[in-house]
Each structure stands twice: as C-alpha cells, then as structure tokens.
Amino acid sequence: MRVWRRRTLLGVTVAAALVATGGGAAAHGKPPTTEGGVTTVPRSAQTTSQVTLLTGDVVTVTSGANQPTAVAVNGQEGSNGRTTITTVGKDIYVLPREAQALITAGRLDRRLFNVTGLIEQGYDDARTGSIPLIVRYRGNGVATRAAAPSGGQALRPLTSINGAAMAADKKQAESFWEAIDDDGPQAGTARTQLAGGIDRVWLDGKAKALLDVSVPQVGAPGAWAAGFDGTGVKVAVLDTGIDPNHPDFTGKIVDSRSFIAGEEVKDGHGHGTHVASTIAGSGSASGGKHKGVAPGAQLLIGKVLSDGGTGSDSEIIAGMEWAARSGAKIISMSLGGQGTDGTDPMALAVNELTAETGALFTIAAGNEGRSGASTLGSPGTADAALTVGAVDDADDIADFSSRGPRLGDGAIKPEITAPGVAIVAARAAGTSMGKPVDPHHTSASGTSMATPHVAGAAAILAQQHPDWTAERLKAHLVSTAKAHTSDPAFSQGAGRVDVSRAVQQNVFGTGVVNYGIVQWDATAPVVKQVTYTNDGDQPVTLALSLRGAGLPAGLLSLDAETVTVPAKGTATVPVTMTPTGVATGTYSAHLAGVSADGTTVVSTAVGLVRDVERFAVKIKVIGRDGAAPALATSEVRLFDLGRLALPEVLHPDVDGTIALSLPAGEYTLHAGISDVSPEYNRLWEYTQGILPNVSVKGDRTITFDGRKANSVSMRTPKPTKTDRARLGFNSFSSDQQNRYGLEMWAGGETSLYSIPTEQTNDNLEAYAGWTLTAPDLAARVVGRNAMSLDDAAYFAGNGGSVRFDGTRRLQVVSAGTGTSQEYAGLAVRGKTALVKRSAAISPDQQLANAVAAGASAVIVYNNIPERWGIDFWTRTPTAIPAMTLSGEQGGQLLELLRRDRVTVEFKGVAVSPYSYDLLQVEKGGLPANQRYRVRDNDLATLRTSYHASANGTEGGQFRFIWAPRQATAYGAIDRLIMPSTRTEYVSAGLRTGQVTKLGPVWALGGSELIETVKVLRPGQRLSPTWNKSVARTALPADLTDAAFRDNDLVVVQSSAMLDVGADHRQQPHVIQTDKVRATVHRNGELLGTANFATFAFPAVPERAEYRVTLDVAREDSWWTTSTKVNTAWTFHSQRADARQIMPMLSVDYDVDVDLDNRARAGSRFDIDLTVRHPKGLSGPAIRDTKLWVSYDDGATWQFADVDRKRTGQYEATVRHPRLAATNGFVSLRVQATDADGNTVEQIVTRAYQLR
C-alpha cells in the first residue's frame, strides 16, 4: 500500500468489508472497456486501482500476483494532511483526519473510505468519474429544493428520507468537501456537523439479488379454496424487471418503470421474473403446476436491479417511493446490501414509506447464514419490514438463510420464513439464472425465493381485509405462522408462513416480543405485554405455553396458563423476563396460544440477548507537559483483539480521562497525543503510547503518561532534513488469529516522541521510519544585524516553490500585505519582497503580485507569532522562490527594515543529490531509547539513474518498506526532476520496493513503473535505472504468472510501456495517459478487444492458434521516445490438467544511451536483444530473431545483421547516419520465433534519440 501525501500525515492500519458498484464514464481518463470475450484479469492476478475519496485524497492500491499489498494516498490542496490508514482483514480504510470526527459522530458513512470495497464495487477512478452519494438534509421538505454543493450533481430527490441521490465529481471532490465540511469549530474542538444544511452523507452503495412443491407448503390452496387468491391487490416487485412475454404474466402487469439508467424493464437477469412468478404467476406455461401464491394479484414492476443483478441504494429507494405511491399494497424486495442496525437510507425509507402509505414491505433476510448470527442485510433490517428467512421442504432453516439478532439492539429478525430451497418458477427468455428446468422455468434457492411466498400470502390477506394496515397484516401473518420448535426465533421469527391459517383464523396476536440487549448485571424483571385480538363472533380460550431449546429455568414466565379472548375484542398476557443468574448469550422461545380443538394457533417469537460481563476501565492521558491534552487533537484507539472490526476512536475529557465499560477480553490500546498549530491544521508534536495485549478481567485504570516520553529521531552520516516520519505497530491476538496495525505519518516539522512500553509482548511489533533528503533551504540576515531565519520554509503544493540552488544574497523590501497597490512605486525588482499574511488576500495572489512587480523572491510571514499551519500550499508552481516565515521572525525582520538596509543570504539545494529511506523495527515494545543512528555500511546504497527524454521532466519516486510482520506497506511520493541521478540509502534486511512516476506528480495520468519486492543486504551497492530506453510493450521478466492458462481462461499481464529494468512492471489499471488497444483472435476469428494491457480471454479445449496484438501510443509533452509500440504475439495452446504458462515471447533491449535516452549520431552503435518466454517457462528454444532500424518513423526500414551470442541473446551493430540525415530518432522492428512456431513481432517508433 503506498501513501502519497503532500502534507503532514497521521496514518493508521486496521479491517472490514463493503458492498457497492458504480457506473458512469471515468473523469480522469478513458475507462477500461472490453468487447466480445475479452475481460479484466481475475482478482488473483496483480491489479492496481485508483480511488478518489470524498475529501479529494487519491488512493492507489496494488495487490495480487504473490506480492504484498502497497497503498498510496495523494492528498488534495486544503486538506489538513493527517490521515489514518486502517486495515481489517482484507479491507483497507483510508480515513483523512478531517473526516474522522464526522464518521465518529455518525454524519459520514465510513464505507466512503473503504477503498477495498469501493474498488470491488466498481467505484474506482477507472470505472466512474463521480462518487455516488445519498445525502439527508436537516429540516423537513428540504430535499426537493436544496441545491447540490459545489462539485456535486443532484440526481434525484429521495423525499421518503428527506434526502437526495447525488454524484460528487471526482475532479471537483475537494470543492465538494469544502462545501459540506463545517469549518466552524475552533481549534481543539471536534467537528460534529456537516455544512450546507446536510444532516448525513452515505455511500450510495449497491444491493444485489439474493440467490443461493413450495406453494402448497405455505397453504395457498387452502386460501384459494376459501375464495382468496389476491384478486384486486396490487403487488409491486422491485427487482431485475420481468419478462413481459412469459405466458404466466398475461394481463397481470398494470404498471412498470425502470430505475436503471440505460436499461428497460425487460428482465435480462432472470431473478425478477422468477420472483414475480412466485407471487402472481398464472401457471399457464406449466398447465397450472407452477402457479404463484396469489395468482389473482396485479403486478407493478419496478426495475431497481440491473441485468447484472445489482442496483444502487438510491435507485432502490426511488423504486420504493414509486411503488408505495402508485397504490401497491404489498411491495416485495428480494434484494439486500450490507448489514446495518436499521438506520441506513434504505431501512429508513421502508419505515417512512410504510407510515406514509400503509404499504407492507416484504424483504429478504439475506443469504449470509453460513457466517452465523447477526448476518441480516439491509433493507430487511428496517423496523417496519416483514423480513423473510428461508426453509426447505421440511420447514428446516436453510443453512444460507441470514439470522438475527439485529445489529445494535438485538431485535428478532427475520420475523417469518417461507420455502426458499430449489424453488421452480418462471424463467425469463434468454436467461439462465439458477438451474433451468425447461424453456419457461428455472429452479433457484435463496431468501429471494422465500420472500415472494410471503408477499403472495400478504396479497391474499389484503384481499380478504382491504382495510388492514401494514402493521395489522404483518402481525396477522407472523402470529399465524407455523413455528419449528427445534429452531431459535432469531433464525425463523414466529415460524413458516401459513396463509391458509391466516385467512381462516379469526384470532391473531403480537408477532414478536423483543427484550433487546439485557445488560450483564441486570437482575430486575422486565414485563412485556402480548396482545391477542379476536375478530370472530365467539370468545376463544387459548392454552399458553413457552417453548425454547436451551431456555434457562425462570428466564421467561407467564402469569397465566390460559387466556380467553372475547369476541370482537382483545386480551393481554404479560410475559416476564427475569435475567437473574443467566449467562451471556442469545435466548429465544415461542409463545404458543392453542385453542382446545387445535384449530386456532397463535405464535409469538420472544427473544433477548444477554450482554457479556463488562468492567469499568478508566484511561488516563497526560501530555508531555503534565497537563490534559487538547480534546479533539488527541485520541486513544481501542483494538479488540477478539474480533476483526474498526477500532473505537476515543477522545479524552477535559481532565484527560476516558471512562469505558468493556467486556472481558484482550485489547491493544494506542494513544496519540498531538500538539497542533493554532489553525488546527498542522501537526507540530506527536507523542504515541502503545499498550499491547491488555487483559481485561476486572475494573482497572490504564495510564498513558506523556511525561515519560522520549524523543524518536534518526541521525545519518550526511546532513538531512526530514521529509516524512512514521510511527507504527502490528499487534496480534495471543492466538494469532487477529491482527491489527496502526501507522502514523508526520511531516518534517513534527517532533516525535514515544512512551516506553513497560512490559514487552511478543505479539507486538513496533517500528519507526523516515524519508530524509539534503536540507533544501537555509536563510539568514547578513551584516551587522545578523540573525538566523530558522523558521523559513518553502511554499509547497502542486509543484510548490522553485528552489534556490547554491548561495544567493538579496536585499529585502517590505511590501505590506502584498497587494498590487502596495507594490506601486516600490523598488522591488531584483530583491526579496517581505509581505504579511492577510485574510484579505490569498497567498497565491500575494505570490503573483510579487512576480508581477519584478521581485526575485518573496517571503510571506504569518499574521500570528507562530509558524504557518498547513495553508502554505500553492496550486501552481511558483515563478520565483517563495517562502513562509513565522510571525515572530517576520516581525523582527520588519523592525530591522525600519532601521536599516537588510540583506538575506539564501543557501539552497534545488534537487537533493541523496536520500535515505529508513525503517527501524522493535520487537515486543517501545524502548526507552529511540534515538537511532545509521552508518552507510548498515544500509544498501543505490546509485539510481532517472532517465527522461526531455530536460526538466517532472516525475516522482516513492519507496515501500515492510516491517517483518507487516501485511500492507505505505509510501509517500518525492518529487523529482528528470533526467537526474541520486544516491539512495535504504534500510537492509527488510522487504522493500519502489514505484517511479513519469509525468506531473500531483496530477492524474502519467506513467508509473513498480519494481518487484526484494530484500537488500547491508553494504550492497546497486545501480538501478528507470525510464531508460528502449521502452516497449512486454511481459515483465520478474512477474510470476505474466501469461498463463487456467483451464479454459487465458490471462495476460503485459505492461503497455516497460523500460529496460528486468524487475520492473507497469502499474496495471492505474489511470495512465497511454492509449492502449488490445485485440485477440483465435484461429483467425476475432474474440474481442480491450483498452488496457492486462486482460483475460476464453480458450477452447482443443489446440488452437491465438494472436494477441497490443497497440500503444504515448503522446505526452514529457515523452518523446517510444511514442508508438505495436506488438503482435502468435502462440498455440490447448487445455491441460494444471495451470500452464503461455509461450508468449518478449523482447528486451539493451542500448548504451545517456540520461536523455540519446545515442551519438554518425557512429557505430551496438543493440543487444534478448528474446525470452515468461518467467517459469524454460523452452522451447528461440529459433530465429531479425532486426530492422528506421530513421524516419518507419517510412523506410534497414535490415540489421544479428549475431547470436547464446540462446535467446543477440547483438547487432548499426551505423547511425549523420543527425541531419535523420528525424532525430531511431525506430526498431523485431521479429522472433521459437522452435514451436510461437512468434512475436514488435515495432517501437522512436525507440531512442540521436544527438
């Protein structure tokens, strides 16, 4: 994981999951597209994805191909520059500091920062140019009239939740964030509200269709015999649409609408057709055999899921609003998203629309039951929803059926079950969902199949009682269900739906009694009332009994053994829950009320969750000065080692304490004590404390005492300044099952401290790291008023300030606040302008005015005594050196100017000739002494050459270093000007890897190359090169599985533009500026195309010839060589029992060019070629290689003699013409063949330059 960040960073790592996908065109480049049989690579292959977050931070994640995960975060202008990076399991959360408090306050959906989930659901930058959101407003009725914040587009109002679906343009994400981020709170105060009248912002995530002799099983024939089949009742089906031409739906569809952009209501998936058929299908296609539960009902069809089976939350809510307001009495939803506590947008919409319209929503529980308890999906978690689980034909709970209790409050969900295993119903034409039975029918399993049974039952009941509300329909269906005594209520609710009993039975009751979460020390009895209602003309006496497997004696009790429910009346029965002596766990029972003749049976599900035992834990946080730390800038993170979940972020009270009630268990705690700038946007001092594997078995006090903290620093042989420093740890549970980590990043101005760990623990690995370069600026007043300007610092940002290189002395002139009026008549040309920071003029304008006035440099000093905060960022590179100064030193300089002429001497290093990337690892804890010192022979030394085709080319480099037990590493970018060389000192004995970018550092696009992760040795000396000619398309030499076949799928992981580095590869699927076109043929027939270089395509079992072509063009101003590369591979393959490496040939070039990728014209020149197969394939032998050269971009070619040096290696010597006889470039053309007839043909236009 690499972290590009342009300012101070607080980072952290920890894990969780998310569900979403997205559409729309990419905003930052051409999105990956495929045609025909060509697809993207499987997840097991290496992929790199880029995601723009709501705050404007851009995250790049590289994973797969047997390489450790690397992530980068590139911050946007105006961000406060401190980010926590948290990994839980496979999920990576990037949490910018400015968003953290809003997430904690419940104003921002944390899924917006789950980059793993965003990528999985198609919300990366290559596949969508906007961030899909749902916003909820404060105040009633705002949704229909509120304007979208800057950078956002309102897509549709969602009046049921007083909100709207919205898209935030990723190119304008920073503007959008500034519009919704409330900057009102003062320093030291956490943000808890959003601006612009917005109450909450959620990710507009994705829900999906829930797939994993039923009509008689639910008693439908009995209801039909009683004269009820749903006639006259409108049932809305919100799903993938419907096949309107299926015989079972003739005359049944009264209205329909698609909420999926670009798709008609017609079902291209099959799920919606199957569901609708179970509700109201006529059975015509099967001679009545597969008739629906309510064949007389009318259907409203809302397409809220695409033909791919997914839909966004906002699309689904829009469909819900349409259905409820179009007269649907019953709304069936066989879909679901991530589990929640019932307060997410879809669940809120269910509750609001039920209250508004009286429609009953029957919603699938979900198919995550194999994962255990509390696996319900939204919107089935809504209070008002009738949530449906699945049973088999024996009424046993299906293993896939999601179970309660509901997250947050322990409520019983689902409330009812229905058949959901191997359900045969209508099949949409042209689809193959489930297991097709015949052209008109298919069999499928899931709570999706159970839900329409209940919807049909509800339609029948609504026909019988058209005046009943949704609440009454729900209670009647639930309380007349058939309980399965061996299954807990948290799996089945009150039981399996029995529509025959529902229409014939006059007595019903409370369907569910929830005691919720009972505190561990609670002993007082709690009484809940169960109400029975009798619609009949005769009183009914019910015998009462409570039955529940494993129910402790005395936990649930009744005050009476019978109850008589009067005709046309009600009766209540108290149920008492007495938790004394009851252990932690979930408990449920079924209260059965049965008449003497057994014809009346009323079922009530009863449940509670006994909380775990908890202990009072007091955390005391003391700053280094002995005082309580600032409230909002210091925090404690609590990691529960017994489970994988995001840590709790806790802020101390005014006295520095945090009071918790924690269950017994094992925890790791991390304290971060921060001292920030007065603007609350720059970190000046950071102290960390770690307490690993803390055992909580009783009440206790935990103290983080900053007074005991010691400095964390690094000393190197060469003078350095700190560009970035990081403190991190990895903590493991004692059983090694769960791992958490945290990493904090800080800028060079931050002083770091750590509190020594009192007791070491083998389950803790702590580390400290630095990126160091040569000091870039020293400023001092010279002469008789000599003084050092220690606080002077360059403006940074998108390019930031140009740098002094060497020594220069300039006279200083005061220019007030730097307005154009103040420069009028001021002799500042060739001098340094001194201006004061002011709210009335932006720093960018102050700099522009200094340039316009002819100044050679400008110093902007703060308007308060301290140094500047993070706001000294320029949006474009400056034309002259631009520096900041503290208010104190700026005032001193101004006072000197009032008395005398002032000259300042600047000493600078424009580009550091060396760098240090260092990581120090401590096993078991934080030692008392973390003042580290390294020597050059402790490190690996890399004399790195960064080639470029044009002088002054901007680029960047970032290095990852993994601690031994670290799963994901982070890096930050260093801006480079190429061509150049630099000596790089790197920690030895640890896994490390580098990424090099060519092109503007702070802009999307350009080209990125990444090297294979390696371990360097102490004293090792290497001379790596980057971007050296000849750049071309190739399969990376050091990449495992660069081209392979698995059964009948071929995967190609080529790099579109690869330099000569043997261990390099191009970052796949990052937004590149290259134009790529891949084409695949099999036996001469076109299979498909793609616009990226890593792809997969289907193969046939028998031997076949495959031809893969890849055409790449790069036309950027910073790139003048290898402007076009055309490659064609021909190879043969047939199915084998094991994975095979494909015999695709690559050509490596070795030419002696300078840093500008130039060779001498008018001279003899050697071109070395290596033709190879992918890594892991040793043969067949290379048989023939030919080479041609061109000096006119391929208009004419000259054959070059090639000498074979050894197998696969060749050398050619050519004589370059005079420069004037060429266009200044040399193009190369190669053809190579192996002994089995596999070939590669490659043309590299302008392979290198001539000088």
Secondary structure, 3 states (H helix, E strand, C coil): CCCCCCCCCCCCCCCCCCCCCCCCCCCCCCCCCEEECCECCCCCCCEEEEEECCCCCEEEEEEECCEEEEEEEECCCCCCCCEEEEEECCEEEEEEHHHHHHHHCCCECHHHHEHHHHHHCCCCCCCCCEEEEEEEECCCCHHHCCCCCCCEEEEEEEHHHCEEEEEEEHHHHHHHHHHHECCCCCCCCCCCCECCCEEEEEECCEEEECCCCHHHHCCHHHHHHCCCCCCCCEEEEEECCECCCCHHHCCCEEEEEECCCCCCCECCCCHHHHHHHHHHCCCHHHCCCCCCCCCCCEEEEEECCCCCCEEEHHHHHHHHHHHHCCCCCEEEECEECCCCCCCCHHHHHHHHHHHHHCCEEEEECCCCHHHCCCCCCCCCCCCCCEEEEEECCCCCECCCCCCCCCCCCCCCCCCEEEECCCEEEECCCCCCCCEEEECCEEEECCHHHHHHHHHHHHHHHHHHCCCCCHHHHHHHHHHCCECCCCCCHHHHCCCECCHHHHHHCCEEECCEEEEEEECCCCCCCEEEEEEEEECCCCCEEEEEEEECCCCCCCCEEECCCEEEECCCEEEEEEEEECCCCCCCEEEEEEEEEEECCCCCEEEEEEEEEECCCEEEEEEEEECCCCCCCCCCCCEEEEEECCCCCCCEEECCCCCCEEEEEEECEEEEEEEEEEEECCCCCCEEEEEEEEEEEEEECCCEEEEEEHHHCEEEEEECCCCCEEEEEEEEEEEECCCCCCEEEEEEEEECCCEEEECCCCCCCCCEEEEEEEEEECCCEEEEEECCCCEECCCCEECEECCCCCCCCEEEEEEEEECCCCCHHHHCCCCCCCCEEEEECECCECHHHHHHHHHHCCCCEEEEECCCCCCCCCCCEECCCCCCCEEEECHHHHHHHHHHHHHCCCEEEEEECCCCCEEEEEEEEEECCCCCCEEEECCHHHEEEEEEEECCCCCCEEEEEEEEEECCCCCEEECCCEEEEECEEEEEEEECCCEEEEEEEECCCCCCCCEEEEECCEECCCCCEECCEECCCCCEEECCCCCCCCEEEECCEEEEECEEEECCCCCEEECCCCCCCCEEEEEEEECCEEEEEECCCEEEEECCCCCEEEEEEEEEECCCCCCCCCCEEEEEEEEEECCCCCCEECCCCEEEEEECCCCCCEECCCCEEEEEEEEECCCCCCCCCEEEEEEEEECCCCCCCEEECEEEEECCEEEEEEECCCHHHCCCEEEEEEEEEECCCCEEEEEEEEEEEEC
